[in-house]
Amino acid sequence: MVAPAHAERVRHVVEPAVVAGGLVLEDVTVRRSGARSVVEVVIDVTEDDEGELDLERVAEATRAVSDALDAADVIVGEYTLDVMSPGVYRPLTERRHFTRAVGRMVTLTLTDGAKLAGRLTDVERGGPSGDAVVVVPVTPGRKGRKPTVGDPVRVLLADVREAHVEVDLSGIGPVDDDEAGRDAAGEES
């Protein structure tokens, strides 16, 4: 394992390159893998960026980070550079994470231990009591029944201990058994 101080030096070198590309530096990890170092750089879009972190933007960021590392010469010897997005499984820890997740299913664990699962519909900025999120609770239906949708719940971000996006595959595949049968038979729906 490479010392955390080394990762901080790398962060100091690559952050300006990432920010210059209009992105946010989420994390930097430096570790050993055999005779070489592996530098992992996690980037994301800013809160107000309406674009996605597509392959082109990741490639541009990779070139900028690589150039910055080579110019500063902070990695001794050979290294492998991995520049990536945080992925869908990252915890939601900052307001901008929640903003990017609006419209998705989320699960929140509150500071009092209560859990709230539902669709994230809004992120409120700096109200009188602080930033907040609005979640419409959704309880899955049992045995093919429709889910139960509750009234919107406003939760202060300060009251969220843990949060993450739930992968929602409910819109994929046939809606009912009749449609499944037609699709299997090769008929159009």
GUVO-193001 format. One line per field, with one value per residue (C-alpha): residue number from 0; residue in three letters; chain; x, y, z. Coordinates in steps of 0.1 Angstrom, whole numbers. Last residue first. Example, Ala and Ser with C-alpha at 12.3 -4.5 7.8 and 13.67 -1.06 7.14 Angstrom:
2
k = c(1  0)
r = c(ser  ala)
c = c(A  A)
east = c(137  123)
north = c(-11  -45)
up = c(71  78)
This chain:
189
k = c(188  187  186  185  184  183  182  181  180  179  178  177  176  175  174  173  172  171  170  169  168  167  166  165  164  163  162  161  160  159  158  157  156  155  154  153  152  151  150  149  148  147  146  145  144  143  142  141  140  139  138  137  136  135  134  133  132  131  130  129  128  127  126  125  124  123  122  121  120  119  118  117  116  115  114  113  112  111  110  109  108  107  106  105  104  103  102  101  100  99  98  97  96  95  94  93  92  91  90  89  88  87  86  85  84  83  82  81  80  79  78  77  76  75  74  73  72  71  70  69  68  67  66  65  64  63  62  61  60  59  58  57  56  55  54  53  52  51  50  49  48  47  46  45  44  43  42  41  40  39  38  37  36  35  34  33  32  31  30  29  28  27  26  25  24  23  22  21  20  19  18  17  16  15  14  13  12  11  10  9  8  7  6  5  4  3  2  1  0)
r = c(ser  glu  glu  gly  ala  ala  asp  arg  gly  ala  glu  asp  asp  asp  val  pro  gly  ile  gly  ser  leu  asp  val  glu  val  his  ala  glu  arg  val  asp  ala  leu  leu  val  arg  val  pro  asp  gly  val  thr  pro  lys  arg  gly  lys  arg  gly  pro  thr  val  pro  val  val  val  val  ala  asp  gly  ser  pro  gly  gly  arg  glu  val  asp  thr  leu  arg  gly  ala  leu  lys  ala  gly  asp  thr  leu  thr  leu  thr  val  met  arg  gly  val  ala  arg  thr  phe  his  arg  arg  glu  thr  leu  pro  arg  tyr  val  gly  pro  ser  met  val  asp  leu  thr  tyr  glu  gly  val  ile  val  asp  ala  ala  asp  leu  ala  asp  ser  val  ala  arg  thr  ala  glu  ala  val  arg  glu  leu  asp  leu  glu  gly  glu  asp  asp  glu  thr  val  asp  ile  val  val  glu  val  val  ser  arg  ala  gly  ser  arg  arg  val  thr  val  asp  glu  leu  val  leu  gly  gly  ala  val  val  ala  pro  glu  val  val  his  arg  val  arg  glu  ala  his  ala  pro  ala  val  met)
c = c(A  A  A  A  A  A  A  A  A  A  A  A  A  A  A  A  A  A  A  A  A  A  A  A  A  A  A  A  A  A  A  A  A  A  A  A  A  A  A  A  A  A  A  A  A  A  A  A  A  A  A  A  A  A  A  A  A  A  A  A  A  A  A  A  A  A  A  A  A  A  A  A  A  A  A  A  A  A  A  A  A  A  A  A  A  A  A  A  A  A  A  A  A  A  A  A  A  A  A  A  A  A  A  A  A  A  A  A  A  A  A  A  A  A  A  A  A  A  A  A  A  A  A  A  A  A  A  A  A  A  A  A  A  A  A  A  A  A  A  A  A  A  A  A  A  A  A  A  A  A  A  A  A  A  A  A  A  A  A  A  A  A  A  A  A  A  A  A  A  A  A  A  A  A  A  A  A  A  A  A  A  A  A  A  A  A  A  A  A)
east = c(-467  -450  -453  -422  -439  -419  -430  -467  -464  -447  -474  -501  -481  -479  -455  -428  -392  -374  -392  -389  -351  -344  -308  -312  -292  -275  -278  -263  -266  -292  -304  -280  -294  -327  -356  -388  -412  -436  -469  -469  -468  -478  -463  -486  -493  -473  -469  -464  -463  -431  -433  -425  -419  -417  -384  -377  -341  -329  -302  -303  -328  -338  -334  -300  -307  -337  -331  -361  -379  -359  -381  -385  -370  -368  -351  -352  -319  -322  -295  -315  -308  -319  -327  -329  -350  -340  -356  -331  -298  -275  -289  -283  -246  -244  -258  -229  -227  -246  -228  -213  -231  -241  -205  -179  -167  -132  -96  -72  -35  -10  24  61  88  83  50  52  69  51  50  41  13  -2  0  -17  -44  -51  -52  -75  -98  -102  -109  -134  -152  -153  -165  -195  -198  -233  -243  -265  -236  -250  -238  -204  -196  -176  -141  -124  -87  -70  -32  -17  20  44  65  37  5  12  -15  -24  -60  -75  -111  -140  -122  -149  -152  -151  -120  -99  -112  -97  -63  -63  -70  -43  -12  -27  -44  -10  5  -24  -20  16  5  -18  12  13  0)
north = c(-53  -69  -107  -129  -156  -147  -111  -121  -143  -116  -91  -115  -121  -84  -54  -71  -62  -32  -4  -20  -22  4  2  18  50  54  72  72  93  117  143  170  166  178  154  164  135  134  116  78  55  19  -4  -21  -58  -85  -107  -80  -43  -24  5  38  69  102  117  154  164  192  218  239  250  283  269  263  245  221  189  174  142  114  83  60  44  59  42  52  49  83  98  88  59  69  46  60  55  79  110  133  114  142  166  140  137  175  178  156  121  99  65  52  23  40  46  70  78  66  75  46  54  26  35  31  45  71  89  127  136  170  171  134  136  167  152  120  140  161  130  111  141  142  104  107  135  114  83  101  119  133  169  191  205  223  199  195  163  135  122  92  90  56  56  21  19  -6  -35  -57  -37  -8  17  53  64  97  107  128  154  175  184  215  204  229  213  179  194  215  184  163  177  182  148  132  149  137  101  102  114  84  60  34  0)
up = c(-289  -319  -322  -318  -298  -268  -271  -274  -243  -223  -233  -221  -188  -180  -183  -203  -198  -183  -166  -132  -135  -108  -94  -60  -55  -21  12  46  78  64  90  79  44  57  47  30  25  -5  1  -5  -35  -31  -57  -82  -77  -93  -62  -37  -45  -38  -13  -28  -7  -26  -16  -12  -3  20  23  54  81  66  30  16  -17  -21  -39  -56  -67  -52  -58  -28  2  37  66  103  122  140  118  87  64  29  0  -35  -67  -94  -107  -90  -87  -100  -75  -47  -56  -58  -22  -10  5  -19  -16  -48  -64  -97  -107  -94  -129  -140  -147  -143  -148  -147  -134  -142  -120  -92  -94  -87  -120  -121  -160  -163  -137  -153  -188  -175  -158  -189  -212  -188  -185  -223  -223  -195  -214  -246  -227  -212  -179  -187  -194  -174  -153  -123  -97  -113  -133  -118  -115  -98  -103  -97  -99  -100  -92  -107  -97  -85  -81  -57  -47  -53  -48  -58  -52  -63  -86  -101  -138  -159  -178  -159  -127  -137  -146  -114  -93  -109  -91  -56  -58  -66  -35  -14  -28  -16  18  20  19  -9  0)
